[in-house]
Amino acid sequence: MVSAATTAQVAECQTVYASGGCGDLRQRNVASSSSGWETVPTTIEEGKATIKESSEAEEEVLARGEMPRDKKKISHATTDMMLHGISARACPRTRQGEILFPRLHFSPKVASNKSLNLFIHFEKRPLENSGMGNCVSLRSPIPRDVSKKSKALPIETSFKLPSPLPSWPPGGGFGSGSIEIGGGLQVCQISSLTKVWATHEGGPDNLGCSFFEPSSVPPGFFMLGCYSQPNNRKLHGWVLVAGDNSTDSCLENPVDYSLVWSSESLKIKQEGIGYIWLPIPPDGYKAVGHVVTSSPTKPSLEKLRCVRSDLTDPCEAESWIWSPGKESDPRGFNVFSLWPTNRGTQAMGVSIGTFLAQNGTNVTSPLACLKNTSNPSNNFMPNISQIRAIFQAYSPWVYLHPDEEYLPSSVSWYFTNGTLLYKKGEESKPVPIEPTGANLPQGGSNDGAYWLDLPADDSARQRVKRGDLQGSQVYLHVKPMLGGTFTDIAVWVFYPFNGPARAKVEFFNVSLGRIGEHVGDWEHVTLRISNFTGELWRVYFSEHSGGSWVDASDLEFKDGNKPVTYSSLHGHAMYSKPGLVLQGGGRIGIRNDTDKSKILLDTGERYLVVVREWGPKISYNIEEEIQKVEKLLPGSLKSAFRKLVKSLPNEVLGEEGPTGPKMKRNWDGDEV
């Protein structure tokens, strides 16, 4: 509260002063108004101030430097100016026990070639005891507060799957809400989050990012760290909280905190000021997450817990979340999501959902992930009836391109329609394959001694190339990931034939002849399911030799919670959205065209078959095919086209058929 004496002094002081860096503004008398606004006409002479243009009304700007000469630009600006520094002082007035501070605005009308009309209004601010009598100093620089920003950001909407989760069949620990990962350490996944601090600039799409801490933490569980996410997508995240059921303390309070970074000096749009802290663990323990506050005061030591070292595993940065700029800054401050360094079916690292804040990118992470030390470690994986229920809930729809000629089929259809097994050295004596594949060579490696090929008869060969969409099946490979806290279901689709590639060369679309053709084509999408709840969190889309994870919040869904996938024309690469993806450089590249059509695959039952190499080398001369295309191109594009083709991965270039799913790196490992 402000004393009566202070109120009287403030009411008497109706004069604004400015000097120093803001130029010499003459003393002006100010008239009061009942609305709380105070208006006074004045001018700023040339060379005394800067007017900065902005799309945001009432955005704080420092008054320094040269005044722009462009009258039109000034007249259309909507920016205000604030007097800067201790020398820029004003005596405030009070109303209903609140302090109102002056802000300086310019009129949209230019008074002369060298001056601007200005007016002053008062805004509410907390009183700071500056030791300067009844006048209050204004600190510099002042962060641009956007807590009342009217334009909604995507993150302000929480994502939920289109349909409620079903009740999973009983059995084991799948979907029970918490997991015992060994050593008496119980963990629970929390997706109810409370925002602590946010910035509205920098990061992906220059929309900033937000920081959260878990809410609704169950009794007996403790926070391990905060969560962060870019603002350019809907809020969809989680962090683990932990409970200690051990007899020798698997969790302990930190002994202190160190300040990693704060936004105090940052001249960007932000909601207050943010502070990111690193817990200092006691001996024998490790920190696994940061704490974020909106106050410079260190967090309470009771705020979170550190984890005993033998229950942790190394972790590394996964993807960029934010930095003050629009791109990751190798020499500056960055925020990254975290995941275990070692990932795969045999790796025991457990992701916590926290983030890494660091200055520079070549820095060893001071944080760790958890480690599943339970035996068996997969006791929270779904059983066969639960797997079927999961796939019924999330089985993807695959849209093929409306011009697609080469459709998927089941492997058994491929076998029964004349596919032949060849053996090296006995190429003249191919053997028909039994419908179940029982006469295929067995073993766990690809020695190059056997391969499969299309029927020798040309009409049968063309029919098999076109596939059998109506009778096609997909093949599911189920595997534990992230220390058994998630289940990956890789959904493999088989195509008897991969069609020729097409290129975009400047304004030309060019068929690449037989380049890209090969017998047999395996493509897949992978569903990542939380073993805590059974919820779908991410989907991986295979794209030739690579691919990408897409968060569930960025997916398209059909018929409830079934994600939609788009298969590219001829190449069958999987994408989450329709359109053109150009693989290659800026001027030229291989076309990957996808679109909605009536050719639609509803992925089906679980059926796994292990095969060796699908298809021999296609008998074409790549140099001849390149020369055919080069004849169609202007001279300046010939060398660029040749360079592109030579850089293509085998999955695009063709010639040799691909190996089966079991030969892929991701059979036992993570997707990326």
Sequence and secondary structure as in RCSB ss.txt:
>XXXX:A:sequence
MVSAATTAQVAECQTVYASGGCGDLRQRNVASSSSGWETVPTTIEEGKATIKESSEAEEEVLARGEMPRDKKKIS
HATTDMMLHGISARACPRTRQGEILFPRLHFSPKVASNKSLNLFIHFEKRPLENSGMGNCVSLRSPIPRDVSKKS
KALPIETSFKLPSPLPSWPPGGGFGSGSIEIGGGLQVCQISSLTKVWATHEGGPDNLGCSFFEPSSVPPGFFMLG
CYSQPNNRKLHGWVLVAGDNSTDSCLENPVDYSLVWSSESLKIKQEGIGYIWLPIPPDGYKAVGHVVTSSPTKPS
LEKLRCVRSDLTDPCEAESWIWSPGKESDPRGFNVFSLWPTNRGTQAMGVSIGTFLAQNGTNVTSPLACLKNTSN
PSNNFMPNISQIRAIFQAYSPWVYLHPDEEYLPSSVSWYFTNGTLLYKKGEESKPVPIEPTGANLPQGGSNDGAY
WLDLPADDSARQRVKRGDLQGSQVYLHVKPMLGGTFTDIAVWVFYPFNGPARAKVEFFNVSLGRIGEHVGDWEHV
TLRISNFTGELWRVYFSEHSGGSWVDASDLEFKDGNKPVTYSSLHGHAMYSKPGLVLQGGGRIGIRNDTDKSKIL
LDTGERYLVVVREWGPKISYNIEEEIQKVEKLLPGSLKSAFRKLVKSLPNEVLGEEGPTGPKMKRNWDGDEV
>XXXX:A:secstr
   HHHHHHHHH  EEEE GGG  EEEEE B  TTSB B      TTS      SSTT   B  S     HHHHH
T   EEB  STTS B  EEETTEEEEEEEEEEEEEEETTEEEEEEEEEE      SSTT B   SS  EE TT  
S  GGGSB   SS        TTTTSSEEE STTEEEEEE  EEEEEEESSSSGGG  EEEEEE S  TTEEE  
 EEEETTS B   EEEEEE  SS SEE  SEEEEEEE TT  SEESS  EEEEEE  TTEE    EEESSSS   
TTS  EEEGGGEE EEEEEEEE SSSS  TTSEEEEEEEESS BTT  EE  S EEEEESSS   S  EEE   S
STTTTS  HHHHHHHHHHH  EEEE TT  S    HHHHHHTT EEEETT TTS EE  TT TTS   SS  SSE
EEE  SSHHHHHHHHT  STT  EEEEEEEETTTTEEEEEEEEEEEEE   EEEETTEEEE TTTT EEEEEEEE
EEEEETTT  EEEEEEEETTEEEEEEGGG  EETTTEEEEEE TTT  EESS EEEEEE SSEEEEEEE   S E
EE          B        HHHHHHHHHTTS HHHHHHHHHHHHT  HHHH SS  B GGGSGGGTB   
